Amino acid sequence: MDGDPKWDNRHTRFLAEVYAGDELEVKYSVSDKREGTTKNYDILSIDVQIKRIRDNKPIVVSRRNLYRMKK
C-alpha cells in the first residue's frame, strides 16, 4: 500500500545535490484519501516535489507517503 508501485513501492527519489544557501520550492498534494482501520482516522497519501529555485532543477520527488489523520 505504501510507496509508488512504479518505483517498487519506494517513497522518495533524490535527484540532485543541495548546498547550504540554496533556496528551494516545495509543493505537496494529497494524492489519495482512504478510510482508516478505525472510525476516528483516515489515511492520506501525500506527494511531495522539491526543486531548486535558481535553476528550477528537481531535487526530491516523493510519492504516496502515508499519514494517519484524525477525522
N, C-alpha and C positions, 0 to 999 in steps of 0.2 A: 504494500500500500504506500509506503514511503518512497520518495525519490522519483525520478523520471524514468519510465520504462525504457526509453530510447537510450538512456545512459547506464544501463544495467542497474537501475534503481539507486543510482548515486544522486546526491543532492546538489553538489556545488562543483563548479569548474573555475579554476584560477587561470586566467588567460594572459596576464602580463604583470610585471613588477610595479610596485607602488613605492614611492620615495617620500621621505619627510618633506613636508611643504606642498605636496601635490594636492590640488583641490579635486574633490570627487563629487559626482552627482549620483544619488541613489534613488531608484524607482522601485516600488514594490506594488504588488497587486494580489488580491485574493483570487486564486485560480479555481477553487472548489470549496464547497461547504457541505458537510455531511452531518447527519445525526450522530451524536456521540453514543457511547455504550451505556451512559446513564442519562436520566431525563434532565439533569442540570447542566450538561455540557454538550457542545457541538465541536466538530473537528474542522478547522480551516486549513486549507493548503495555500501557502504563500510563495509567490515567485519574487525574486529579487534580481535586479540588474544594477551593477555599479560600473560607471565609466569615468575616465579621467577627463576633466574639463578642457585642458589646454589642447589636446589632440583628438578629443571625442572617442578615444580608444576604449573598448570594453575591457574591464579589469576582472570582474567576477560576474558569473551567471549562476544563479541558484534556483532550482525548481522543486516544487512540491514539498517544501518544509512544512511539517505538520505541527499545528498548535491546538491545544485543547482550550476552548474559550467558554467561560461561564455564560449561560443564556441570560 
